[in-house]
Amino acid sequence: MKPKRTILCVDDNEQSLSIRKVMLETRGYRVLTSHNGREALEIFRRGGVDLLLTDLVMPEVDGNELIRQAKEMSPFTPAILFSGHTKFCSGDTCADLFLPKGSHAPIELLERIRLMLVRKRGPKRPILSVGREIELRNSGRTASA
């Protein structure tokens, strides 16, 4: 059984957060939730987050600042920013993706999350060049590709 990927989902709207959590958990993700950016940063600092999914407009620390600080700690962790208050996001965000709330189907969000996690993980197996020596995983022996 492959390990579950962990998504930190942040939104100050309790109902939106609950819906998103259930949707992601039914797809096999482990979901950590937070109602504000300050609390989310504390969770993120503990480590183990594979993807950050956050609302833009929140009290204390907004989504842009949350992503900026998260990227300082872990630059390759994908981050998705969404908002119900604006349909466009300027280029001054560190988010890997911006989605306006309500303008995409849940299946589209799930597919984008899946693709971002695949990109983060990289290819499943190393790409081998002809004649290159590789170490076999379980046996410790070497073989030519």
C-alpha positions as CSV (number, residue, x, y, z in Angstrom):
1,M,0.0,0.0,0.0
2,K,1.5,3.4,-1.0
3,P,1.7,6.1,1.7
4,K,-0.9,8.8,1.6
5,R,0.1,12.2,0.5
6,T,-0.6,15.0,3.0
7,I,-2.4,18.2,2.0
8,L,-2.6,21.2,4.3
9,C,-5.9,22.9,3.5
10,V,-6.5,26.4,4.9
11,D,-9.7,28.4,4.8
12,D,-11.4,30.7,7.3
13,N,-14.8,29.5,6.0
14,E,-15.6,26.4,8.1
15,Q,-18.1,25.0,5.6
16,S,-15.8,25.3,2.6
17,L,-13.0,23.8,4.6
18,S,-15.1,20.8,5.7
19,I,-16.3,20.1,2.1
20,R,-12.8,20.3,0.7
21,K,-11.5,18.0,3.5
22,V,-14.1,15.3,2.8
23,M,-13.6,15.6,-0.9
24,L,-9.8,15.1,-0.5
25,E,-10.0,12.3,2.1
26,T,-12.4,10.3,-0.1
27,R,-9.7,10.4,-2.8
28,G,-7.1,8.9,-0.4
29,Y,-5.3,12.0,0.8
30,R,-4.4,12.7,4.4
31,V,-5.8,16.2,5.1
32,L,-4.6,18.6,7.8
33,T,-6.9,21.7,8.2
34,S,-6.4,25.2,9.6
35,H,-8.7,28.2,9.9
36,N,-6.0,30.9,9.6
37,G,-2.6,31.4,8.1
38,R,-0.7,31.8,11.4
39,E,-1.9,28.4,12.6
40,A,-1.2,26.9,9.2
41,L,2.4,28.1,9.4
42,E,2.8,26.2,12.7
43,I,1.5,23.0,11.1
44,F,3.7,23.5,8.0
45,R,6.8,24.0,10.2
46,R,6.3,20.5,11.7
47,G,6.9,19.1,8.2
48,G,5.3,16.3,6.3
49,V,3.1,18.5,4.1
50,D,3.1,17.5,0.4
51,L,0.9,20.2,-0.9
52,L,-0.6,23.5,0.4
53,L,-4.1,24.5,-0.6
54,T,-5.1,27.9,0.8
55,D,-7.7,30.7,0.6
56,L,-6.4,34.1,-0.3
57,V,-8.4,36.4,2.1
58,M,-8.0,35.3,5.7
59,P,-7.5,37.1,9.0
60,E,-4.0,37.5,10.6
61,V,-1.9,36.0,7.7
62,D,-3.4,35.9,4.2
63,G,-2.9,33.2,1.7
64,N,-0.2,35.0,-0.3
65,E,1.9,35.6,2.9
66,L,1.3,32.0,4.0
67,I,2.6,30.6,0.7
68,R,5.6,33.0,0.7
69,Q,6.7,31.8,4.1
70,A,6.0,28.2,3.3
71,K,8.1,28.4,0.2
72,E,11.0,29.9,2.2
73,M,10.9,26.7,4.4
74,S,10.2,24.3,1.5
75,P,10.6,25.7,-2.0
76,F,9.5,22.6,-3.8
77,T,6.2,22.1,-2.0
78,P,3.4,22.9,-4.4
79,A,0.9,25.6,-3.4
80,I,-2.5,26.3,-4.7
81,L,-4.1,29.7,-3.9
82,F,-7.9,30.2,-4.3
83,S,-10.2,33.1,-3.7
84,G,-13.9,33.9,-3.8
85,H,-13.2,37.6,-3.7
86,T,-11.1,37.9,-6.9
87,K,-11.2,36.1,-10.3
88,F,-7.6,37.0,-11.2
89,C,-4.3,37.0,-9.3
90,S,-1.5,39.3,-10.1
91,G,2.0,38.0,-10.7
92,D,3.3,38.9,-7.2
93,T,2.3,35.6,-5.7
94,C,4.5,32.6,-4.9
95,A,1.6,30.2,-5.6
96,D,2.1,27.5,-8.3
97,L,-1.6,27.8,-9.2
98,F,-4.4,30.3,-8.7
99,L,-8.0,29.2,-8.9
100,P,-11.1,31.4,-8.4
101,K,-13.6,29.7,-6.0
102,G,-16.6,28.4,-7.9
103,S,-15.1,28.7,-11.4
104,H,-13.9,25.1,-11.5
105,A,-15.4,21.7,-11.0
106,P,-14.2,19.6,-8.0
107,I,-12.8,17.0,-10.4
108,E,-10.6,19.7,-12.0
109,L,-9.2,20.7,-8.6
110,L,-8.5,17.0,-7.8
111,E,-6.8,16.5,-11.1
112,R,-4.6,19.6,-10.7
113,I,-3.6,18.4,-7.2
114,R,-2.7,15.0,-8.6
115,L,-0.6,16.5,-11.3
116,M,1.2,18.8,-8.9
117,L,2.0,16.0,-6.5
118,V,3.3,13.8,-9.4
119,R,5.6,16.7,-10.5
120,K,6.9,17.1,-7.0
121,R,7.7,13.4,-6.6
122,G,9.4,13.2,-10.0
123,P,9.5,10.1,-12.2
124,K,8.8,6.8,-10.5
125,R,12.1,5.2,-11.7
126,P,15.4,6.7,-12.7
127,I,15.9,7.1,-16.4
128,L,18.9,5.0,-17.4
129,S,21.3,5.6,-20.3
130,V,22.6,2.6,-22.2
131,G,25.6,1.0,-20.6
132,R,25.2,3.0,-17.3
133,E,25.7,0.9,-14.2
134,I,22.9,0.9,-11.7
135,E,22.5,-0.6,-8.3
136,L,19.6,-3.0,-8.0
137,R,17.4,-1.9,-5.1
138,N,16.9,-5.1,-3.1
139,S,20.0,-7.2,-3.9
140,G,22.8,-4.7,-3.7
141,R,24.2,-6.1,-7.0
142,T,25.0,-3.9,-10.0
143,A,23.8,-4.5,-13.6
144,S,24.3,-2.7,-16.8
145,A,21.3,-1.0,-18.4
